[in-house]
């Protein structure tokens, strides 16, 4: 329940970072509070950075355990409520953007670690070395999902 989000614009086949952010929720809070936090965060991001042409999400099939799976789908539901409020929905892209596919497309290595993904995202988006990602890299992961889609669909030169 600590999602990252990113808005990336493409101009002349070049991706540009509009905004990237993430929110962390606390396990001290109950699920209702955590869900509301995620929904509010996503709603604010949409409000500040809209309009969007496409909304994507990394694929997820199952977690380490029942609780992990439950929290992921709870965060998805919260994000979906915020998206729906503004008239958006997550596109059901085929094939789905699986984590290993995202890593492979962005870094060339389907088993890349978060710092490697963040560095590849920084390079593709032409961000300076001084650009700082959030702890946990959830914002760079969100950028990676968008970039993976753009690379796969040959919408950018990467």
Residue pairs with C-beta under 8 A, 6 or more apart in sequence:
1 25
1 31
1 34
1 35
1 37
1 38
1 71
1 74
1 75
2 22
2 23
2 24
2 25
2 136
2 138
3 22
3 23
3 38
3 41
3 42
3 75
3 79
3 138
3 142
4 20
4 21
4 22
4 134
4 137
4 138
4 139
4 140
4 141
4 142
5 19
5 20
5 21
5 22
5 41
5 42
5 45
5 139
5 142
6 17
6 19
6 20
6 21
6 139
6 142
6 143
6 145
6 146
7 17
7 18
7 19
7 20
7 45
7 49
7 52
8 15
8 16
8 17
8 18
8 125
8 143
8 146
8 147
8 150
9 15
9 16
9 18
10 16
10 150
10 155
10 156
13 155
13 156
13 157
14 156
14 157
15 124
15 125
15 146
15 147
15 150
15 156
15 158
16 125
17 125
17 127
17 143
18 49
19 45
19 48
19 49
20 133
20 139
20 140
20 142
20 143
21 41
21 45
21 134
21 139
22 134
22 136
22 138
22 139
22 142
23 37
23 38
23 41
24 136
25 33
25 34
25 37
25 38
26 34
29 37
31 71
31 74
34 71
34 74
35 74
35 75
35 77
35 78
36 78
38 75
38 78
38 79
39 78
39 79
39 81
39 82
40 82
42 78
42 79
42 82
42 83
43 82
43 85
43 86
46 52
46 82
46 83
46 85
46 86
46 88
47 86
50 86
52 88
54 91
54 149
55 83
55 88
55 89
55 90
55 91
56 90
56 91
56 93
56 97
56 145
56 146
56 149
57 76
57 79
57 90
57 97
57 145
58 97
58 98
58 99
58 102
58 141
58 145
59 96
59 97
59 98
59 99
60 72
60 76
62 69
63 69
63 70
63 71
63 72
79 90
80 89
80 90
83 89
83 90
93 149
95 101
97 145
97 148
97 149
100 110
100 111
101 110
101 148
101 152
102 117
102 141
102 144
102 145
102 148
103 109
103 110
103 111
103 112
103 117
103 144
104 110
105 147
105 148
105 151
105 152
106 112
106 117
106 120
106 121
106 124
106 144
106 147
106 148
106 151
107 116
107 117
107 120
109 116
112 120
114 136
114 137
114 140
114 141
115 137
117 137
117 140
117 141
117 144
118 133
118 137
118 140
120 144
121 127
121 140
121 143
121 144
121 147
122 129
122 131
122 140
124 147
124 156
124 158
125 143
125 147
133 139
133 140
134 140
147 156
147 158
149 155
150 156
150 158
151 158
